[in-house]
């Protein structure tokens, strides 16, 4: 039995609740497996006309998660098409979709709750040295090596996934995301397979929405890494 099947059939409610609670404000979260080709709206299916079977299954699972997350917050029903390469969320709503081998998930919220969202999910796997050089500077590579003492191969994947989620979050905020090696990620010191994420930048590069505004978290479930981050409006942060 794969982790993806367990997520879908027996542990999805618990994991969804845990991921939703990890966000700094009210966010709807839904998970799905990707083993079956789930039904999609005909207008959504047209977007995948020439895609491979694997890509269609991932796309359909992500849209299934998105529909359920949008329903949770009471957003209007309808096909979730595209605006550029990103989903075209209903007016007044923001969200993020992520999928990998065996699992897909979505986070969605009203813009009054968050300014931007970014999520990712990755399978734990070894990361070759050339990939580490592309994703992290020298200081951060040393931090990854130290984190591997307690997390093994998951340490580098959490760092990578954290930057993928941040990239999505900054893109939603209308900011140009800096290069991966410029971003530094602190996984927090909490024991166990989870933690809060702190972002900062090396050097003088500052995007329009500073990475320091992004509040993030990570969870390790079996061999799956889940990462979420959000930018919360200043007024909302003050009352939280």
Beta strands, then each sheet from edge to edge (+ up, - down):
strand 1: 28-32
strand 2: 82-83
strand 3: 86-87
strand 4: 93-100
strand 5: 103-110
strand 6: 116-123
strand 7: 183-186
strand 8: 194-201
strand 9: 214-221
strand 10: 224-231
sheet 1: 1+ 5- 4+
sheet 2: 2+ 3-
sheet 3: 6+ 10- 9+ 8- 7+
end
